[in-house]
Amino acid sequence: MAEQERMVEAILFATADPVSLRDLTGRMPHGCEPATALAALRRRYEGRGVNVVRIGESWAIRTAPDLGFLMRHEVVETRKLSRAAIETLAIVAYHQPVTRAEIEEIRGVGVSRGTIDQLLELDWIRFGRRRMSPGRPVTFVVTEAFLDHFGLENPRDLPGLKELRAAGLLDNRPMPGEATDDDEGDGGQGDMFEG
């Protein structure tokens, strides 16, 4: 088993992209048990400078989250996303699978082809299944590259409203329909119609 652990470690170390269990099985000699070796390797790396992490259905060696600040110098930033791209990415991440029309309905404005193309090019979103509705529109979902970039195992690990508000990324105003102490029975629409 120690030899199998070494093989899994070598594959994960040498590969920049996450590797699926199927790929590990295909690369290793017949009769090996990469899942068992992977579990042992993951335990061995706990608390170290790098960890064996699950990303979707794949595995990778990544810097321990608490040491990420040390790698800031190594990160090459090629370009910043536009506000439209960030909004579109957030909608896809939180509402996937989502169609272009649904993205436009949530944003309240049209989505340019360039915005979708940029996110596809970055490999942060991909085409999902076609919706079983008139016109059979294509849907969009986030990719494993998106999960890897943001250190998520799966999309369910995205922060919720409470976490986003606590981090100061959202207004602390209540969502429409949420009652507060100072609403005084106005149905949550307090200052919506004021002048």
N, C-alpha and C positions, 0 to 999 in steps of 0.2 A: 504493500500500500504506500510506503514511503516513496517508492520510485514513481508510482502513479501521481502522487502529490507533486513531485518535482516536475513531471510532464505538464500537469495542469498549470502549475506556477509559471513554467517557461512559456506556455502558449499565451496565458493572460498577460504576462509581462511584455512579450514581444508584439502584441497586437494592440493597436491604438483604439480600435472599435470594440465594443462589447462582443463576447463570443457566446453563442447559444450552446446548450448542453448537447444538442444534436451535432454541432460542429466539433465540439470536444470529442465526442464519441467517434466521429468520422476520422479525426486526426490521430487518435491514439490507437495502439495495437489492439487487435481483436482480444476480447475477454477482459478488457480493463473496465473499471467502474468509475467513470469520471464524476458522477454525482456524489459518491462516497468520498472520493479524493477532494472534491470541491468543498464539501462540508468540513472536512478535517483542516483543509487549507484556510478556510474562512475563520475557524476557531483559532488557528495558529497566528493569524494576522490581527486578531482583536487587540485593540489598545496600542497598536504600532503606528508608525508614521504613514503607512499605507494600509488600506483595507481591501478585502475582496468584497465587492458589492454587487447586489442584484439590480439590474436595470431592465425592467420589463421581464422578458423571458430569457435574458442573457446575463452574462457575468463579466466583470472587469476588475482590474486593480486600479484604485483611485486613491489620491491623497486623502488622509483623514480629514473630515470636515473642519475640525478645530485648528488645523494647520494650513488651511486654504490661504490665509493671509500671506504666507511665505511664498506662494506661487504667483502672486499678483504681477511680479516682475516678468514672469515667463509667459504670461498671457498676451497674445497678439490680438489687438482689437482692430479688425479690418474696417468696420463701419457701424454706425449706430442705426437702430431701427427708427423709422418715422413713427409719429404718434398713431397714424392709421394702422401701421403694421403691428404695433404693440397691442392696440385695441383688438385687432383681428385675431392675433395670436391668443390673447386672453379669452376671447369668445370661443375659439376653437377648443382651447384647453378645458374650459369649464362647461361647455355645452356639447362636446363631441358625442356622436357624429353630427355635424351641422352642415347645412347647405349654404351656398353663397347668398341666397335670398334670406335665409334666417340670420346670417351675419349682418346683412344690410338692414334688416328689420330691427335687430338689437342695437346696432350703432346709430340708426336713424339717417344714415347717408349711404350712398353707393360705395362699393368696394372696387377699387381700380384693379385691373388685371396685373399691374406691376406689383401691387402689394402682395397678392396671392403668389405671384411668381417669385418674389424675393423670399418669402417664407418657405416655398417649395425648394428653392435653390439652397437655402441654408439647411435644408433637410430637418426643419422643425415641425413641418406639417406634411401630410401626404394625402393622397386621394383615398377615401374610404369606399365603402359599398355604395351602390346607387340606391337612392330612396325609392321605395315601392309606392310612388305617388305619380300623378300625371306628369309626364315629361321625364320621369326617372332621373331627377337631378343627382349629380355626384355629391358626395359628402366629403368633409375634411376631418381628419383626426391628427393628433400629435404623434410624433415619431419617438423611437427610442433615443435618437440623438437629442431631442428636446428634453426627455427625462434625464439623460446623462448630463447635459449641460446644467440643469437646475438641481441635480442631486436627488432625483425622485425615483422611487422604485416603480410606481405606477401613477396614473393621473389622479387617483383617489387621494394621493398624498399632498395635493395642492392645498395651500392654506385656505381656510374658510373665511367668512366675513369677519368673525371675531378676531382671528389672527391678523388679518389685513388691517383692521382698525387699530389693533394694539400696536402694530408696527408703524402706524401713522400714514399708511398708504391709502386710506379711505377717510372721507369725512366722518365725523362722529355724529352726524345727523342721523336720525332714525330712517330706516327704509320706508317707502310709502306703505301705508297700512299698519305699521308698527305703532302702537299706542305709547305715549309718554305721559308723564305727570302733568305737563303744562298744556296738553291738547284740549282739556276740558270738554270732551264730548264732541269735538268737531269732525270726527271721523278720520283724523290723521291728516287733514288737509289745511291745518292752521293758517299759514301765511301764503298758501299756494295762489290765492286769488287777490291778495293785497297788492295795491298799487303801484 
